[in-house]
Amino acid sequence: MELIQIQESDRRSMNLFIDLPFYIYKNFPQWVPPIRSDEEERFNRKKYPFFKHSDAAFFLAMDGNHARGRIAVLDNQLYNNHNQQKAAFFYLFESIDDEKTSRELFKAAEEWSRSRGLVQMIGPKGFTALDGFGLLVKGFEHRPALGIPYNPLYYEKLIEGYGFSILNESISGYLDAKMVFPPRIHELAQRIRDRRELTIRRFKNKKEFQALIPQFTRLYKDILQGTPDATPITQAEIQALSRQILLFSDLSLIKIVCKTIPGQPDQMVGFLLAYPDISRSLQKIRGRLYPFGWLQVLLDLKKTDWININGAGLSEDFRGSGGTAILFSEMYKSVSDNRRYRHADIVQIGTENVKMLREMENFGISFYKTHRLYRKSMI
């Protein structure tokens, strides 16, 4: 076996890196290919926003002319500066069921990290706060939401076998439009909105949404303040998020909580981001939007009855006194008010959010997928 570090100019190795999952998951009908153009963009150090502030390396394990494993290792300086840490992230890990292959990949990632003065490795964790994270350890029988990791069962053995220990876990929930949602939540949400002069803003067109991006960025940073182990997000990354949302958006699913201030523009204090699920489309087109994959995606966007709820937050001043009831109420309305959507995947809520998870279970939301984040000291 040969281990190579991929250079941006090495197109052949880059393609092998991107194509390896199609070999790993050839017998996994649940796996959803990523959008290929997004995968290619990660290698572009001049254009990909991550490389404006941080660095990464990509390693490929080769057996002759065949790729058998891969890993990306990240030095996310925004994360380390925000959290006063010296951590590397590993991401995009894929391997055949072979401890030697995975060991050599993790060893290369560790050596690269040590050379940069980093003292621990965390993962799987991506380039931005918008990337799905963690190793799937429960829910293998379910198709993942767009951008959320899926992996074989044996990855747990390979990662823990190299000395990683559990850092934390997140769980994803299923919301059915047929479930009986407690009327008191809607009533409480309405009382909070009336008392605190809050409104739910929706969008007539994409131009309206784009106009609110600067305010959304400020709100996100406000919510981020004081959040442990959070990864800051740059304006360029927010722009990339907005482009992705708009590509696959149903604007009725994007909801902004606004505070009404007499004589002033409404102030954004919360948000709920959801979008139609296109994972089945990506399976059909094998992740290739171009040249004709777009047609399949557009067709399925009109037919899918699933949505992904992948982002919700309230400014700290509005979280207490039942404020989160507004978000719960709007989550349910996203699938119940639109006759087309019948199912929602509420993705990756940290298990440390005990109160929120307990409330969601009481509402009838079932948690059916678990992802695990690992850590290894390199001291």
BELRAVEN-V118507 format. One line per field, one symbol per residue. ss: DSSP state (H for helix, E for strand, - for the rest). A space follows every 10 residues. Layout:
BEGIN
ss: ???
END
This chain:
BEGIN
ss: -EEEE----- HHHHHHHHHH HHHH------ -----HHHHH H-------HH HH--EEEEEE EEE--EEEEE EEEEE-HHHH HHH---EEEE EEEEE---HH HHHHHHHHHH HHHHH----E EEE------- ----EEEE-- ---------- ----HHHHHH H---EEEEEE EEEEEE---- --HHHHHHHH HHHHH--EEE E----HHHHH H-HHHHHHHH HHHH------ ----HHHHHH HHHHHHH--- HHH-EEEEE- ------EEEE EEEEEE--HH HHHHH----- --HHHHHHHH H----EEEEE EEEE-HHH-- ---HHHHHHH HHHHHH---- --EEEEEEEE ---HHHHHHH HHH--EEEEE EEEEEEE--
END
